[in-house]
């Protein structure tokens, strides 16, 4: 880990709409990915853009479903960097409703330069996120 400090948690509130659910009113499994992406975009809002770099792209993703979310549920997606390497960041996103974890997404994102190749993450980029 490049930074010996505690990573802050970004909280993104969300409410489940009928369009997010299946016929039984339970959130469709793939919608978790879309909601998580919105939370990550919100987390990265205002972060320094580094020249012509592409930025972060998802390299690996794992979802653990713990309990279902349903139509009209209000919850928060908690996004936090778990580890920072030279060109890779491990990110954890928790879907939390009333203090209970409903799903956990663990992912690795790679930082890419303008040539679409992995590149060392600029320090100023990381400073904006911690």
N, CA, C and O atoms as CSV, one atom per row, in Angstrom:
chain,resi,resn,atom,element,x,y,z
A,1,UNK,N,N,0.839,-1.174,0.000
A,1,UNK,CA,C,0.000,0.000,0.000
A,1,UNK,C,C,0.881,1.233,0.000
A,1,UNK,O,O,1.819,1.329,0.792
A,2,UNK,N,N,0.587,2.177,-0.884
A,2,UNK,CA,C,1.394,3.391,-0.996
A,2,UNK,C,C,1.094,4.404,0.084
A,2,UNK,O,O,1.940,5.248,0.382
A,3,UNK,N,N,-0.061,4.349,0.669
A,3,UNK,CA,C,-0.459,5.348,1.652
A,3,UNK,C,C,-0.720,4.670,2.982
A,3,UNK,O,O,-1.534,3.749,3.061
A,4,UNK,N,N,-0.043,5.112,4.021
A,4,UNK,CA,C,-0.214,4.511,5.340
A,4,UNK,C,C,-1.272,5.219,6.157
A,4,UNK,O,O,-1.097,5.419,7.359
A,5,UNK,N,N,-2.366,5.603,5.522
A,5,UNK,CA,C,-3.436,6.304,6.222
A,5,UNK,C,C,-4.754,5.581,6.002
A,5,UNK,O,O,-4.900,4.803,5.059
A,6,UNK,N,N,-5.702,5.843,6.874
A,6,UNK,CA,C,-7.013,5.231,6.755
A,6,UNK,C,C,-7.765,5.887,5.602
A,6,UNK,O,O,-7.842,7.113,5.517
A,7,UNK,N,N,-8.309,5.075,4.732
A,7,UNK,CA,C,-9.043,5.580,3.583
A,7,UNK,C,C,-10.448,5.984,4.023
A,7,UNK,O,O,-11.102,5.255,4.769
A,8,UNK,N,N,-10.909,7.138,3.563
A,8,UNK,CA,C,-12.238,7.587,3.955
A,8,UNK,C,C,-13.306,6.854,3.148
A,8,UNK,O,O,-13.060,6.356,2.050
A,9,UNK,N,N,-14.495,6.807,3.735
A,9,UNK,CA,C,-15.634,6.140,3.114
A,9,UNK,C,C,-16.502,7.189,2.429
A,9,UNK,O,O,-16.841,8.214,3.020
A,10,UNK,N,N,-16.855,6.918,1.175
A,10,UNK,CA,C,-17.784,7.773,0.447
A,10,UNK,C,C,-19.161,7.121,0.524
A,10,UNK,O,O,-19.300,5.929,0.248
A,11,UNK,N,N,-20.171,7.891,0.895
A,11,UNK,CA,C,-21.534,7.359,1.027
A,11,UNK,C,C,-22.428,7.924,-0.076
A,11,UNK,O,O,-22.489,9.133,-0.297
A,12,UNK,N,N,-23.117,7.015,-0.758
A,12,UNK,CA,C,-24.005,7.376,-1.871
A,12,UNK,C,C,-25.393,6.822,-1.575
A,12,UNK,O,O,-25.611,5.616,-1.684
A,13,UNK,N,N,-26.346,7.697,-1.197
A,13,UNK,CA,C,-27.707,7.219,-0.896
A,13,UNK,C,C,-28.452,6.855,-2.181
A,13,UNK,O,O,-28.255,7.471,-3.229
A,14,UNK,N,N,-29.303,5.851,-2.077
A,14,UNK,CA,C,-30.054,5.388,-3.244
A,14,UNK,C,C,-31.376,4.789,-2.775
A,14,UNK,O,O,-31.461,4.220,-1.687
A,15,UNK,N,N,-32.400,4.924,-3.605
A,15,UNK,CA,C,-33.705,4.318,-3.347
A,15,UNK,C,C,-34.059,3.426,-4.526
A,15,UNK,O,O,-33.926,3.835,-5.680
A,16,UNK,N,N,-34.504,2.221,-4.244
A,16,UNK,CA,C,-34.851,1.266,-5.285
A,16,UNK,C,C,-36.184,1.644,-5.927
A,16,UNK,O,O,-37.186,1.854,-5.244
A,17,UNK,N,N,-36.168,1.726,-7.250
A,17,UNK,CA,C,-37.380,1.989,-8.029
A,17,UNK,C,C,-37.919,0.664,-8.564
A,17,UNK,O,O,-37.211,-0.342,-8.596
A,18,UNK,N,N,-39.174,0.681,-8.979
A,18,UNK,CA,C,-39.782,-0.527,-9.523
A,18,UNK,C,C,-38.976,-1.060,-10.705
A,18,UNK,O,O,-38.866,-2.274,-10.879
A,19,UNK,N,N,-38.406,-0.158,-11.525
A,19,UNK,CA,C,-37.631,-0.561,-12.705
A,19,UNK,C,C,-36.360,-1.326,-12.339
A,19,UNK,O,O,-35.770,-1.981,-13.199
A,20,UNK,N,N,-35.930,-1.255,-11.086
A,20,UNK,CA,C,-34.723,-1.953,-10.630
A,20,UNK,C,C,-35.005,-3.403,-10.241
A,20,UNK,O,O,-34.079,-4.163,-9.957
A,21,UNK,N,N,-36.275,-3.784,-10.229
A,21,UNK,CA,C,-36.650,-5.077,-9.645
A,21,UNK,C,C,-37.193,-6.062,-10.675
A,21,UNK,O,O,-37.504,-5.715,-11.814
A,22,UNK,N,N,-37.292,-7.325,-10.211
A,22,UNK,CA,C,-37.905,-8.363,-11.027
A,22,UNK,C,C,-39.403,-8.419,-10.701
A,22,UNK,O,O,-39.919,-7.535,-10.018
A,23,UNK,N,N,-40.088,-9.435,-11.177
A,23,UNK,CA,C,-41.537,-9.554,-10.990
A,23,UNK,C,C,-41.952,-9.679,-9.524
A,23,UNK,O,O,-43.081,-9.338,-9.171
A,24,UNK,N,N,-41.055,-10.162,-8.671
A,24,UNK,CA,C,-41.366,-10.298,-7.246
A,24,UNK,C,C,-40.994,-9.060,-6.435
A,24,UNK,O,O,-41.172,-9.046,-5.217
A,25,UNK,N,N,-40.479,-8.020,-7.097
A,25,UNK,CA,C,-40.112,-6.795,-6.391
A,25,UNK,C,C,-38.744,-6.848,-5.738
A,25,UNK,O,O,-38.431,-6.005,-4.897
A,26,UNK,N,N,-37.915,-7.828,-6.111
A,26,UNK,CA,C,-36.549,-7.960,-5.583
A,26,UNK,C,C,-35.587,-7.393,-6.623
A,26,UNK,O,O,-35.770,-7.600,-7.822
A,27,UNK,N,N,-34.565,-6.681,-6.163
A,27,UNK,CA,C,-33.616,-6.065,-7.085
A,27,UNK,C,C,-32.950,-7.137,-7.953
A,27,UNK,O,O,-32.421,-8.131,-7.455
A,28,UNK,N,N,-32.994,-6.903,-9.252
A,28,UNK,CA,C,-32.359,-7.777,-10.225
A,28,UNK,C,C,-30.848,-7.744,-9.999
A,28,UNK,O,O,-30.275,-6.673,-9.800
A,29,UNK,N,N,-30.204,-8.901,-10.028
A,29,UNK,CA,C,-28.800,-9.002,-9.633
A,29,UNK,C,C,-27.868,-8.062,-10.409
A,29,UNK,O,O,-26.934,-7.520,-9.818
A,30,UNK,N,N,-28.090,-7.856,-11.690
A,30,UNK,CA,C,-27.203,-6.998,-12.477
A,30,UNK,C,C,-27.359,-5.516,-12.138
A,30,UNK,O,O,-26.458,-4.725,-12.415
A,31,UNK,N,N,-28.477,-5.134,-11.548
A,31,UNK,CA,C,-28.681,-3.727,-11.172
A,31,UNK,C,C,-27.684,-3.292,-10.109
A,31,UNK,O,O,-27.342,-2.112,-10.032
A,32,UNK,N,N,-27.213,-4.221,-9.290
A,32,UNK,CA,C,-26.211,-3.863,-8.285
A,32,UNK,C,C,-24.979,-3.257,-8.953
A,32,UNK,O,O,-24.381,-2.315,-8.431
A,33,UNK,N,N,-24.602,-3.804,-10.116
A,33,UNK,CA,C,-23.444,-3.281,-10.844
A,33,UNK,C,C,-23.691,-1.849,-11.313
A,33,UNK,O,O,-22.806,-1.000,-11.208
A,34,UNK,N,N,-24.874,-1.582,-11.822
A,34,UNK,CA,C,-25.197,-0.237,-12.301
A,34,UNK,C,C,-25.228,0.770,-11.147
A,34,UNK,O,O,-24.727,1.887,-11.275
A,35,UNK,N,N,-25.813,0.370,-10.034
A,35,UNK,CA,C,-25.875,1.250,-8.866
A,35,UNK,C,C,-24.469,1.500,-8.329
A,35,UNK,O,O,-24.133,2.627,-7.968
A,36,UNK,N,N,-23.651,0.456,-8.274
A,36,UNK,CA,C,-22.270,0.600,-7.807
A,36,UNK,C,C,-21.488,1.536,-8.713
A,36,UNK,O,O,-20.680,2.329,-8.231
A,37,UNK,N,N,-21.718,1.456,-10.024
A,37,UNK,CA,C,-21.029,2.344,-10.964
A,37,UNK,C,C,-21.423,3.792,-10.719
A,37,UNK,O,O,-20.570,4.679,-10.763
A,38,UNK,N,N,-22.695,4.046,-10.463
A,38,UNK,CA,C,-23.133,5.412,-10.144
A,38,UNK,C,C,-22.447,5.913,-8.878
A,38,UNK,O,O,-22.029,7.069,-8.804
A,39,UNK,N,N,-22.335,5.040,-7.889
A,39,UNK,CA,C,-21.673,5.419,-6.630
A,39,UNK,C,C,-20.198,5.723,-6.881
A,39,UNK,O,O,-19.665,6.681,-6.321
A,40,UNK,N,N,-19.529,4.919,-7.717
A,40,UNK,CA,C,-18.112,5.178,-8.031
A,40,UNK,C,C,-17.945,6.476,-8.801
A,40,UNK,O,O,-17.002,7.226,-8.549
A,41,UNK,N,N,-18.847,6.753,-9.739
A,41,UNK,CA,C,-18.778,8.011,-10.480
A,41,UNK,C,C,-18.935,9.201,-9.537
A,41,UNK,O,O,-18.231,10.203,-9.661
A,42,UNK,N,N,-19.862,9.079,-8.600
A,42,UNK,CA,C,-20.074,10.150,-7.629
A,42,UNK,C,C,-18.851,10.325,-6.748
A,42,UNK,O,O,-18.476,11.451,-6.422
A,43,UNK,N,N,-18.225,9.218,-6.357
A,43,UNK,CA,C,-17.015,9.221,-5.536
A,43,UNK,C,C,-15.873,9.922,-6.258
A,43,UNK,O,O,-15.107,10.665,-5.646
A,44,UNK,N,N,-15.762,9.681,-7.565
A,44,UNK,CA,C,-14.668,10.246,-8.347
A,44,UNK,C,C,-14.939,11.670,-8.845
A,44,UNK,O,O,-14.058,12.310,-9.419
A,45,UNK,N,N,-16.156,12.158,-8.624
A,45,UNK,CA,C,-16.496,13.520,-9.072
A,45,UNK,C,C,-15.545,14.529,-8.430
A,45,UNK,O,O,-15.345,14.515,-7.215
A,46,UNK,N,N,-14.976,15.383,-9.230
A,46,UNK,CA,C,-14.094,16.422,-8.721
A,46,UNK,C,C,-12.649,15.997,-8.537
A,46,UNK,O,O,-11.810,16.806,-8.142
A,47,UNK,N,N,-12.346,14.722,-8.821
A,47,UNK,CA,C,-10.964,14.248,-8.700
A,47,UNK,C,C,-10.158,14.789,-9.876
A,47,UNK,O,O,-10.654,14.864,-11.000
A,48,UNK,N,N,-8.935,15.157,-9.610
A,48,UNK,CA,C,-8.054,15.730,-10.617
A,48,UNK,C,C,-7.921,14.811,-11.833
A,48,UNK,O,O,-7.601,13.631,-11.687
A,49,UNK,N,N,-8.163,15.339,-13.010
A,49,UNK,CA,C,-7.935,14.591,-14.261
A,49,UNK,C,C,-6.480,14.801,-14.653
A,49,UNK,O,O,-5.992,15.931,-14.671
A,50,UNK,N,N,-5.797,13.723,-14.963
A,50,UNK,CA,C,-4.362,13.792,-15.244
A,50,UNK,C,C,-4.096,13.722,-16.741
A,50,UNK,O,O,-3.943,12.633,-17.295
A,51,UNK,N,N,-4.041,14.868,-17.394
A,51,UNK,CA,C,-3.690,14.948,-18.809
A,51,UNK,C,C,-4.563,14.106,-19.707
A,51,UNK,O,O,-5.790,14.150,-19.617
A,52,UNK,N,N,-3.928,13.335,-20.577
A,52,UNK,CA,C,-4.643,12.501,-21.537
A,52,UNK,C,C,-4.883,11.082,-21.035
A,52,UNK,O,O,-5.315,10.221,-21.801
A,53,UNK,N,N,-4.608,10.830,-19.755
A,53,UNK,CA,C,-4.814,9.492,-19.200
A,53,UNK,C,C,-6.279,9.097,-19.305
A,53,UNK,O,O,-7.172,9.942,-19.228
A,54,UNK,N,N,-6.514,7.801,-19.481
A,54,UNK,CA,C,-7.871,7.264,-19.520
A,54,UNK,C,C,-8.463,7.298,-18.112
A,54,UNK,O,O,-9.628,7.652,-17.929
A,55,UNK,N,N,-7.654,6.929,-17.126
A,55,UNK,CA,C,-8.129,6.854,-15.748
A,55,UNK,C,C,-8.371,5.415,-15.351
A,55,UNK,O,O,-7.716,4.508,-15.866
A,56,UNK,N,N,-9.312,5.194,-14.433
A,56,UNK,CA,C,-9.560,3.854,-13.904
A,56,UNK,C,C,-10.525,3.057,-14.761
A,56,UNK,O,O,-11.545,3.576,-15.213
A,57,UNK,N,N,-10.195,1.787,-14.981
A,57,UNK,CA,C,-11.090,0.837,-15.634
A,57,UNK,C,C,-11.154,-0.411,-14.760
A,57,UNK,O,O,-10.170,-0.798,-14.130
A,58,UNK,N,N,-12.325,-1.029,-14.735
A,58,UNK,CA,C,-12.517,-2.227,-13.918
A,58,UNK,C,C,-11.754,-3.380,-14.534
A,58,UNK,O,O,-11.885,-3.667,-15.724
A,59,UNK,N,N,-10.949,-4.042,-13.702
A,59,UNK,CA,C,-10.152,-5.183,-14.159
A,59,UNK,C,C,-10.714,-6.493,-13.635
A,59,UNK,O,O,-10.672,-7.516,-14.320
A,60,UNK,N,N,-11.239,-6.456,-12.420
A,60,UNK,CA,C,-11.738,-7.668,-11.762
A,60,UNK,C,C,-12.869,-7.264,-10.833
A,60,UNK,O,O,-12.827,-6.191,-10.232
A,61,UNK,N,N,-13.887,-8.122,-10.710
A,61,UNK,CA,C,-15.052,-7.785,-9.896
A,61,UNK,C,C,-15.646,-9.041,-9.279
A,61,UNK,O,O,-15.714,-10.090,-9.921
A,62,UNK,N,N,-16.077,-8.924,-8.020
A,62,UNK,CA,C,-16.712,-10.022,-7.307
A,62,UNK,C,C,-17.859,-9.453,-6.497
A,62,UNK,O,O,-17.697,-8.447,-5.805
A,63,UNK,N,N,-19.027,-10.095,-6.579
A,63,UNK,CA,C,-20.193,-9.644,-5.804
A,63,UNK,C,C,-20.630,-10.753,-4.865
A,63,UNK,O,O,-20.740,-11.915,-5.257
A,64,UNK,N,N,-20.876,-10.375,-3.626
A,64,UNK,CA,C,-21.434,-11.299,-2.644
A,64,UNK,C,C,-22.794,-10.740,-2.226
A,64,UNK,O,O,-22.876,-9.655,-1.651
A,65,UNK,N,N,-23.868,-11.496,-2.520
A,65,UNK,CA,C,-25.217,-11.090,-2.158
A,65,UNK,C,C,-25.544,-11.678,-0.793
A,65,UNK,O,O,-25.462,-12.891,-0.599
A,66,UNK,N,N,-25.913,-10.824,0.149
A,66,UNK,CA,C,-26.159,-11.274,1.518
A,66,UNK,C,C,-27.639,-11.310,1.873
A,66,UNK,O,O,-28.105,-12.265,2.494
A,67,UNK,N,N,-28.376,-10.283,1.485
A,67,UNK,CA,C,-29.822,-10.270,1.657
A,67,UNK,C,C,-30.422,-9.365,0.593
A,67,UNK,O,O,-29.800,-8.377,0.203
A,68,UNK,N,N,-31.624,-9.685,0.116
A,68,UNK,CA,C,-32.173,-8.944,-1.024
A,68,UNK,C,C,-32.616,-7.526,-0.664
A,68,UNK,O,O,-33.064,-7.246,0.448
A,69,UNK,N,N,-32.472,-6.652,-1.648
A,69,UNK,CA,C,-33.073,-5.331,-1.578
A,69,UNK,C,C,-34.370,-5.397,-2.374
A,69,UNK,O,O,-34.475,-6.142,-3.348
A,70,UNK,N,N,-35.359,-4.607,-1.947
A,70,UNK,CA,C,-36.679,-4.651,-2.589
A,70,UNK,C,C,-37.121,-3.255,-3.008
A,70,UNK,O,O,-36.529,-2.246,-2.623
A,71,UNK,N,N,-38.174,-3.232,-3.803
A,71,UNK,CA,C,-38.714,-1.974,-4.280
A,71,UNK,C,C,-38.986,-1.032,-3.099
A,71,UNK,O,O,-39.539,-1.442,-2.078
A,72,UNK,N,N,-38.590,0.230,-3.255
A,72,UNK,CA,C,-38.754,1.321,-2.277
A,72,UNK,C,C,-37.741,1.282,-1.131
A,72,UNK,O,O,-37.755,2.164,-0.272
A,73,UNK,N,N,-36.865,0.280,-1.104
A,73,UNK,CA,C,-35.831,0.269,-0.058
A,73,UNK,C,C,-34.902,1.462,-0.232
A,73,UNK,O,O,-34.508,1.802,-1.347
A,74,UNK,N,N,-34.561,2.085,0.876
A,74,UNK,CA,C,-33.575,3.158,0.902
A,74,UNK,C,C,-32.327,2.603,1.559
A,74,UNK,O,O,-32.404,1.956,2.603
A,75,UNK,N,N,-31.175,2.854,0.948
A,75,UNK,CA,C,-29.920,2.312,1.463
A,75,UNK,C,C,-28.781,3.229,1.047
A,75,UNK,O,O,-29.000,4.234,0.371
A,76,UNK,N,N,-27.577,2.884,1.448
A,76,UNK,CA,C,-26.389,3.661,1.112
A,76,UNK,C,C,-25.342,2.710,0.532
A,76,UNK,O,O,-25.151,1.603,1.035
A,77,UNK,N,N,-24.670,3.152,-0.528
A,77,UNK,CA,C,-23.522,2.421,-1.040
A,77,UNK,C,C,-22.287,3.087,-0.444
A,77,UNK,O,O,-22.016,4.260,-0.699
A,78,UNK,N,N,-21.546,2.326,0.349
A,78,UNK,CA,C,-20.315,2.829,0.964
A,78,UNK,C,C,-19.134,2.378,0.114
A,78,UNK,O,O,-18.881,1.180,-0.021
A,79,UNK,N,N,-18.415,3.335,-0.456
A,79,UNK,CA,C,-17.279,3.047,-1.328
A,79,UNK,C,C,-16.005,3.456,-0.614
A,79,UNK,O,O,-15.901,4.560,-0.079
A,80,UNK,N,N,-15.031,2.545,-0.613
A,80,UNK,CA,C,-13.769,2.829,0.070
A,80,UNK,C,C,-12.628,2.118,-0.645
A,80,UNK,O,O,-12.760,0.964,-1.053
A,81,UNK,N,N,-11.504,2.821,-0.792
A,81,UNK,CA,C,-10.305,2.168,-1.304
A,81,UNK,C,C,-9.811,1.223,-0.225
A,81,UNK,O,O,-9.662,1.615,0.932
A,82,UNK,N,N,-9.556,-0.019,-0.601
A,82,UNK,CA,C,-9.061,-0.999,0.363
A,82,UNK,C,C,-7.545,-1.100,0.317
A,82,UNK,O,O,-6.905,-1.406,1.323
A,83,UNK,N,N,-6.971,-0.840,-0.856
A,83,UNK,CA,C,-5.520,-0.945,-1.024
A,83,UNK,C,C,-5.133,-0.198,-2.299
A,83,UNK,O,O,-5.877,-0.191,-3.279
A,84,UNK,N,N,-3.973,0.422,-2.270
A,84,UNK,CA,C,-3.482,1.164,-3.437
A,84,UNK,C,C,-2.110,0.636,-3.811
A,84,UNK,O,O,-1.189,0.630,-2.994
A,85,UNK,N,N,-1.982,0.192,-5.052
A,85,UNK,CA,C,-0.684,-0.233,-5.561
A,85,UNK,C,C,-0.186,0.792,-6.563
A,85,UNK,O,O,-0.704,1.907,-6.630
A,86,UNK,N,N,0.807,0.422,-7.333
A,86,UNK,CA,C,1.384,1.349,-8.311
A,86,UNK,C,C,0.376,1.733,-9.394
A,86,UNK,O,O,0.246,2.910,-9.730
A,87,UNK,N,N,-0.339,0.741,-9.943
A,87,UNK,CA,C,-1.292,1.012,-11.022
A,87,UNK,C,C,-2.670,0.412,-10.746
A,87,UNK,O,O,-3.583,0.553,-11.559
A,88,UNK,N,N,-2.821,-0.255,-9.604
A,88,UNK,CA,C,-4.072,-0.943,-9.264
A,88,UNK,C,C,-4.600,-0.428,-7.928
A,88,UNK,O,O,-3.839,-0.199,-6.988
A,89,UNK,N,N,-5.917,-0.252,-7.864
A,89,UNK,CA,C,-6.584,0.089,-6.604
A,89,UNK,C,C,-7.635,-0.976,-6.347
A,89,UNK,O,O,-8.441,-1.299,-7.220
A,90,UNK,N,N,-7.615,-1.516,-5.135
A,90,UNK,CA,C,-8.697,-2.410,-4.703
A,90,UNK,C,C,-9.754,-1.538,-4.046
A,90,UNK,O,O,-9.450,-0.732,-3.166
A,91,UNK,N,N,-11.001,-1.704,-4.482
A,91,UNK,CA,C,-12.116,-0.922,-3.981
A,91,UNK,C,C,-13.158,-1.871,-3.402
A,91,UNK,O,O,-13.432,-2.933,-3.961
A,92,UNK,N,N,-13.733,-1.469,-2.270
A,92,UNK,CA,C,-14.826,-2.233,-1.676
A,92,UNK,C,C,-16.062,-1.350,-1.646
A,92,UNK,O,O,-16.006,-0.193,-1.228
A,93,UNK,N,N,-17.188,-1.913,-2.097
A,93,UNK,CA,C,-18.452,-1.193,-2.057
A,93,UNK,C,C,-19.472,-2.050,-1.318
A,93,UNK,O,O,-19.733,-3.196,-1.683
A,94,UNK,N,N,-20.040,-1.462,-0.268
A,94,UNK,CA,C,-21.032,-2.165,0.539
A,94,UNK,C,C,-22.394,-1.502,0.358
A,94,UNK,O,O,-22.515,-0.279,0.421
A,95,UNK,N,N,-23.403,-2.315,0.137
A,95,UNK,CA,C,-24.788,-1.855,0.070
A,95,UNK,C,C,-25.360,-2.044,1.473
A,95,UNK,O,O,-25.555,-3.177,1.915
A,96,UNK,N,N,-25.628,-0.947,2.175
A,96,UNK,CA,C,-26.005,-1.004,3.587
A,96,UNK,C,C,-27.398,-0.411,3.776
A,96,UNK,O,O,-27.660,0.734,3.406
A,97,UNK,N,N,-28.285,-1.218,4.361
A,97,UNK,CA,C,-29.658,-0.785,4.659
A,97,UNK,C,C,-29.904,-0.973,6.147
A,97,UNK,O,O,-29.807,-2.086,6.662
A,98,UNK,N,N,-30.224,0.115,6.836
A,98,UNK,CA,C,-30.510,0.068,8.279
A,98,UNK,C,C,-29.395,-0.636,9.053
A,98,UNK,O,O,-29.667,-1.407,9.973
A,99,UNK,N,N,-28.158,-0.373,8.684
A,99,UNK,CA,C,-27.005,-0.942,9.381
A,99,UNK,C,C,-26.630,-2.349,8.964
A,99,UNK,O,O,-25.607,-2.870,9.406
A,100,UNK,N,N,-27.441,-2.978,8.117
A,100,UNK,CA,C,-27.164,-4.350,7.672
A,100,UNK,C,C,-26.582,-4.341,6.262
A,100,UNK,O,O,-27.057,-3.608,5.395
A,101,UNK,N,N,-25.563,-5.149,6.036
A,101,UNK,CA,C,-24.964,-5.270,4.713
A,101,UNK,C,C,-25.821,-6.191,3.844
A,101,UNK,O,O,-26.103,-7.329,4.217
A,102,UNK,N,N,-26.232,-5.682,2.680
A,102,UNK,CA,C,-27.065,-6.457,1.757
A,102,UNK,C,C,-26.245,-7.086,0.640
A,102,UNK,O,O,-26.575,-8.165,0.149
A,103,UNK,N,N,-25.185,-6.410,0.245
A,103,UNK,CA,C,-24.295,-6.925,-0.800
A,103,UNK,C,C,-22.940,-6.252,-0.626
A,103,UNK,O,O,-22.841,-5.128,-0.134
A,104,UNK,N,N,-21.898,-6.968,-1.041
A,104,UNK,CA,C,-20.544,-6.411,-1.014
A,104,UNK,C,C,-19.909,-6.668,-2.376
A,104,UNK,O,O,-19.889,-7.796,-2.870
A,105,UNK,N,N,-19.394,-5.602,-2.967
A,105,UNK,CA,C,-18.687,-5.714,-4.242
A,105,UNK,C,C,-17.225,-5.387,-3.984
A,105,UNK,O,O,-16.904,-4.325,-3.451
A,106,UNK,N,N,-16.353,-6.290,-4.358
A,106,UNK,CA,C,-14.911,-6.059,-4.304
A,106,UNK,C,C,-14.420,-6.006,-5.731
A,106,UNK,O,O,-14.735,-6.882,-6.536
A,107,UNK,N,N,-13.644,-4.977,-6.049
A,107,UNK,CA,C,-13.133,-4.871,-7.393
A,107,UNK,C,C,-11.719,-4.328,-7.403
A,107,UNK,O,O,-11.262,-3.677,-6.463
A,108,UNK,N,N,-11.055,-4.617,-8.485
A,108,UNK,CA,C,-9.742,-4.043,-8.752
A,108,UNK,C,C,-9.921,-3.162,-9.971
A,108,UNK,O,O,-10.499,-3.572,-10.978
A,109,UNK,N,N,-9.412,-1.938,-9.861
A,109,UNK,CA,C,-9.423,-1.052,-11.008
A,109,UNK,C,C,-7.986,-0.735,-11.374
A,109,UNK,O,O,-7.141,-0.531,-10.502
A,110,UNK,N,N,-7.720,-0.696,-12.662
A,110,UNK,CA,C,-6.383,-0.392,-13.161
A,110,UNK,C,C,-6.386,1.027,-13.694
A,110,UNK,O,O,-7.357,1.472,-14.307
A,111,UNK,N,N,-5.294,1.732,-13.456
A,111,UNK,CA,C,-5.139,3.080,-13.991
A,111,UNK,C,C,-4.445,2.977,-15.345
A,111,UNK,O,O,-3.356,2.414,-15.450
A,112,UNK,N,N,-5.085,3.527,-16.386
A,112,UNK,CA,C,-4.537,3.454,-17.736
A,112,UNK,C,C,-4.146,4.829,-18.245
A,112,UNK,O,O,-4.836,5.822,-18.013
A,113,UNK,N,N,-3.015,4.863,-18.948
A,113,UNK,CA,C,-2.587,6.072,-19.634
A,113,UNK,C,C,-3.325,6.203,-20.950
A,113,UNK,O,O,-4.133,5.343,-21.300
A,114,UNK,N,N,-3.057,7.259,-21.671
A,114,UNK,CA,C,-3.692,7.507,-22.958
A,114,UNK,C,C,-3.415,6.448,-23.999
A,114,UNK,O,O,-4.147,6.339,-24.982
A,115,UNK,N,N,-2.361,5.658,-23.797
A,115,UNK,CA,C,-2.018,4.573,-24.727
A,115,UNK,C,C,-2.718,3.267,-24.369
A,115,UNK,O,O,-2.430,2.223,-24.955
A,116,UNK,N,N,-3.650,3.326,-23.393
A,116,UNK,CA,C,-4.427,2.156,-22.945
A,116,UNK,C,C,-3.575,1.108,-22.241
A,116,UNK,O,O,-3.971,-0.055,-22.173
A,117,UNK,N,N,-2.419,1.492,-21.717
A,117,UNK,CA,C,-1.550,0.588,-20.977
A,117,UNK,C,C,-1.546,1.004,-19.516
A,117,UNK,O,O,-1.725,2.183,-19.210
A,118,UNK,N,N,-1.343,0.050,-18.603
A,118,UNK,CA,C,-1.277,0.401,-17.182
A,118,UNK,C,C,-0.209,1.458,-16.923
A,118,UNK,O,O,0.860,1.443,-17.534
A,119,UNK,N,N,-0.508,2.353,-16.029
A,119,UNK,CA,C,0.386,3.457,-15.714
A,119,UNK,C,C,0.332,3.711,-14.209
A,119,UNK,O,O,-0.708,3.525,-13.578
A,120,UNK,N,N,1.457,4.137,-13.642
A,120,UNK,CA,C,1.497,4.469,-12.218
A,120,UNK,C,C,0.449,5.539,-11.921
A,120,UNK,O,O,0.338,6.534,-12.637
A,121,UNK,N,N,-0.307,5.318,-10.866
A,121,UNK,CA,C,-1.351,6.268,-10.479
A,121,UNK,C,C,-0.681,7.532,-9.944
A,121,UNK,O,O,0.120,7.460,-9.012
A,122,UNK,N,N,-1.001,8.678,-10.522
A,122,UNK,CA,C,-0.390,9.928,-10.036
A,122,UNK,C,C,-0.758,10.191,-8.573
A,122,UNK,O,O,-1.901,9.989,-8.165
A,123,UNK,N,N,0.224,10.642,-7.793
A,123,UNK,CA,C,-0.013,10.909,-6.371
A,123,UNK,C,C,-1.140,11.910,-6.154
A,123,UNK,O,O,-1.923,11.757,-5.217
A,124,UNK,N,N,-1.240,12.935,-7.003
A,124,UNK,CA,C,-2.287,13.940,-6.805
A,124,UNK,C,C,-3.681,13.350,-6.976
A,124,UNK,O,O,-4.642,13.822,-6.369
A,125,UNK,N,N,-3.788,12.309,-7.810
A,125,UNK,CA,C,-5.062,11.621,-8.009
A,125,UNK,C,C,-5.467,10.912,-6.712
A,125,UNK,O,O,-6.608,11.022,-6.262
A,126,UNK,N,N,-4.519,10.188,-6.124
A,126,UNK,CA,C,-4.793,9.456,-4.883
A,126,UNK,C,C,-5.100,10.418,-3.744
A,126,UNK,O,O,-6.006,10.165,-2.950
A,127,UNK,N,N,-4.359,11.515,-3.653
A,127,UNK,CA,C,-4.590,12.497,-2.586
A,127,UNK,C,C,-6.018,13.007,-2.589
A,127,UNK,O,O,-6.577,13.286,-1.528
A,128,UNK,N,N,-6.623,13.133,-3.778
A,128,UNK,CA,C,-8.002,13.595,-3.889
A,128,UNK,C,C,-8.997,12.578,-3.316
A,128,UNK,O,O,-10.115,12.943,-2.952
A,129,UNK,N,N,-8.595,11.315,-3.236
A,129,UNK,CA,C,-9.512,10.242,-2.829
A,129,UNK,C,C,-9.378,9.818,-1.370
A,129,UNK,O,O,-10.279,9.171,-0.837
A,130,UNK,N,N,-8.267,10.172,-0.711
A,130,UNK,CA,C,-8.074,9.737,0.672
A,130,UNK,C,C,-8.469,10.812,1.653
A,130,UNK,O,O,-8.369,10.610,2.863
